[in-house]
Amino acid sequence: MKRVAAIAAAMVLAGAVCFAEEASAQKPAEAPKAAAVERKAGVSAAQEEMWKKAGCTDEEIAKLKELQKQFMEARKNKDQEKAKQIREEMDKIMTPERKAKLRELRAEMKPKAKDAETTKK
């Protein structure tokens, strides 16, 4: 009976090791890094919605998305001159009035600070 249990345990262990090796071999090593860079360079739906609320048209939003990707790529490559040029292009679209509206929208999204009395005990 002990032999049967030992053999069964060895078979389960061997199967688990083989499965773990097979699963890790299927995942490419660089995929997570590439996905993380893609998310950072991309523009979230919330950001697009905020641009729309600030008064940007669909064409301007598309241009801002492309400029944002280029800006993040320039920063990644430490090309500050290129990043500065891209930022200037973005500033042509994002007027001071639109920037003020974005600041208001972001302030509304932040949680309100709790009353000082409720935090002290």
C-alpha positions as CSV (number, residue, x, y, z in Angstrom):
1,M,0.0,0.0,0.0
2,K,2.9,2.3,0.8
3,R,4.5,1.6,-2.6
4,V,1.3,2.5,-4.4
5,A,1.0,5.8,-2.6
6,A,4.7,6.6,-3.2
7,I,4.3,5.8,-6.9
8,A,1.2,7.9,-7.2
9,A,2.8,10.8,-5.4
10,A,5.9,10.5,-7.7
11,M,3.7,10.5,-10.8
12,V,1.7,13.5,-9.7
13,L,5.0,15.4,-8.9
14,A,6.5,14.5,-12.3
15,G,3.3,15.6,-14.1
16,A,3.3,18.9,-12.2
17,V,7.0,19.6,-13.1
18,C,6.4,18.7,-16.8
19,F,3.3,20.9,-16.9
20,A,5.1,23.9,-15.3
21,E,8.0,23.6,-17.8
22,E,5.6,23.4,-20.7
23,A,3.5,26.4,-19.6
24,S,6.6,28.6,-19.0
25,A,8.0,27.6,-22.4
26,Q,4.8,28.8,-24.1
27,K,5.1,32.4,-22.8
28,P,7.6,34.7,-24.6
29,A,9.9,36.5,-22.2
30,E,9.6,39.9,-23.8
31,A,5.8,40.1,-24.1
32,P,5.1,41.6,-20.6
33,K,7.6,44.4,-21.1
34,A,6.2,45.2,-24.5
35,A,2.6,45.3,-23.1
36,A,3.7,47.6,-20.3
37,V,5.4,50.0,-22.7
38,E,2.3,50.0,-24.9
39,R,0.0,50.9,-22.0
40,K,2.3,53.7,-20.9
41,A,2.5,55.2,-24.4
42,G,-1.2,54.8,-25.0
43,V,-4.0,57.1,-24.0
44,S,-6.7,55.8,-21.7
45,A,-10.4,56.1,-22.4
46,A,-10.7,58.4,-19.4
47,Q,-8.1,60.8,-20.8
48,E,-9.9,60.9,-24.2
49,E,-13.2,61.6,-22.4
50,M,-11.5,64.5,-20.4
51,W,-10.2,65.9,-23.7
52,K,-13.7,65.8,-25.1
53,K,-15.2,67.5,-22.1
54,A,-12.4,70.2,-22.4
55,G,-13.7,71.0,-25.9
56,C,-11.5,69.0,-28.2
57,T,-12.9,67.7,-31.5
58,D,-12.5,64.0,-32.5
59,E,-9.8,65.1,-35.0
60,E,-7.9,66.9,-32.3
61,I,-8.2,64.0,-29.9
62,A,-6.8,61.7,-32.6
63,K,-3.9,64.1,-33.1
64,L,-3.3,64.3,-29.4
65,K,-3.2,60.5,-29.1
66,E,-0.6,60.3,-31.8
67,L,1.4,63.2,-30.3
68,Q,1.2,61.5,-26.9
69,K,2.7,58.3,-28.3
70,Q,5.5,60.2,-30.0
71,F,6.1,62.2,-26.8
72,M,6.5,59.1,-24.7
73,E,8.8,57.5,-27.3
74,A,11.0,60.6,-27.3
75,R,11.2,60.6,-23.5
76,K,12.0,56.9,-23.5
77,N,14.8,57.6,-26.0
78,K,15.9,60.6,-23.8
79,D,15.5,62.9,-26.8
80,Q,14.5,66.0,-24.9
81,E,14.6,68.3,-28.0
82,K,12.1,66.1,-29.8
83,A,9.9,65.9,-26.7
84,K,9.9,69.7,-26.4
85,Q,8.8,70.0,-30.0
86,I,6.0,67.5,-29.6
87,R,4.9,69.3,-26.4
88,E,4.7,72.6,-28.3
89,E,2.5,70.9,-30.9
90,M,0.3,69.6,-28.2
91,D,0.1,73.1,-26.6
92,K,-1.2,74.4,-29.9
93,I,-4.2,72.1,-29.6
94,M,-4.6,72.4,-25.8
95,T,-5.3,76.1,-25.4
96,P,-5.0,77.7,-21.9
97,E,-8.8,77.5,-21.6
98,R,-8.8,73.8,-22.3
99,K,-5.9,73.2,-19.9
100,A,-7.8,75.1,-17.2
101,K,-10.9,72.9,-17.9
102,L,-8.7,69.7,-17.6
103,R,-7.3,70.9,-14.2
104,E,-10.9,71.4,-13.0
105,L,-11.9,67.9,-14.2
106,R,-8.9,66.3,-12.6
107,A,-9.6,68.2,-9.3
108,E,-13.1,66.8,-9.4
109,M,-11.8,63.3,-9.7
110,K,-9.5,63.5,-6.7
111,P,-11.1,62.3,-3.4
112,K,-11.9,65.0,-1.0
113,A,-9.7,65.4,2.1
114,K,-11.3,64.2,5.3
115,D,-12.2,66.6,8.0
116,A,-9.2,67.1,10.3
117,E,-11.4,66.2,13.4
118,T,-12.3,62.8,12.0
119,T,-8.7,61.8,11.3
120,K,-7.5,62.7,14.8
121,K,-8.2,60.4,17.7
